């Protein structure tokens, strides 16, 4: 600006020379009243009859309106009595600048957090190894019984019926377990129950009743816990397992319901001899109509093998008769399905006879 001017002169020029150019929507005075334009800051420096300075105008207008306001201010050619020129130096979106600052800071925070909280390689290996150890089942005794990894070190143990029960309890964090795995109580379990405080955790069905009865006869069992009636331990949730074990009772308080002894079921001699031989082996034997053995396999392979074979009259196995096995046997026209136990709530085809070892060996 040619000459010396003061801030009020600049303010007067800003409002006066832009007034009415684009209507009230873009009038500086109206915009300032509504708060869309903030406090206008002016700094001036006068030397040798010339004045230079800076004008800083904060606004919350959109980009188009801000550009129009900037262009209109550049059109100012006089300030007070002096000639003047206004040049746009910069339009800055302070929200973008603030966002960049926040993003840069967030990167720093994340990097520091990651470095401080990320476990070292040794810690990662240790945690993963511990998880694998918890999930691993082991073999115990000469019978190779399925057991939890803490069985040898535990003073208190839990006796369950099968391998699946041990695995389900491992998922719940219970590792001092061992499975009977058959209708006959193995010597290893008898020894353990006599030496340690043992709790039997059994299915809530007739099979569980039978195993409990035998455990009471051959061991010094301390406590008894049961799955809800009609349920098996292998299917229980964590809460159901916790509730069942908290509700365990002393074995002497368990009422043994005496039933009338059932009459022995008459079957061909070969079936009875096979059933007697299979007790405690976890194996299955397939017989044809002439009672000749045509196949022998682990129980875990029975369902798959039975689906592939023809002319099978009788299936004898050391395990539990499930609905799946019943359906497969009926489809293959099997006449006898003989096992250590029969699962609860079974739908039995008319032509298929289901029997337990106890019924044919009584």
Buried (B, 14 or more C-beta within 10 A) or exposed (E): BBBBBBBEBBBBBBBBBBBEBEEEEBBBBBBBEEEBBEEBEBEBEBEEEEBEBEBEBEBEBEEEBBEBBBEBBEEBEBBBEBEBEBEEEEEEEEEEEEEEEEEEEEEEEEEEEEEEEEEEEEEEEEEEEEEEEBEEBBEBBEBEBBBBBBBEEBEEBBBBBBBBBBBBBBEBEBBBBBBBBBBBBBEBBBEBBEEBEBBBBBBBBEBBBBBBEEBBEBBBBBBBBBBEEEBBBBEBEEEBBBEBBEEBEEBEEBEEEEEEEEEEBEBBEBBBEBBEEBEBBBBBBBBBEEBEEBBBBBBEEBBEBBEEBEEBBBBBBBBBBBEEBBBBBBEBEBBBBBBBBBBBEEEBBEEBBBBBBBBBBE
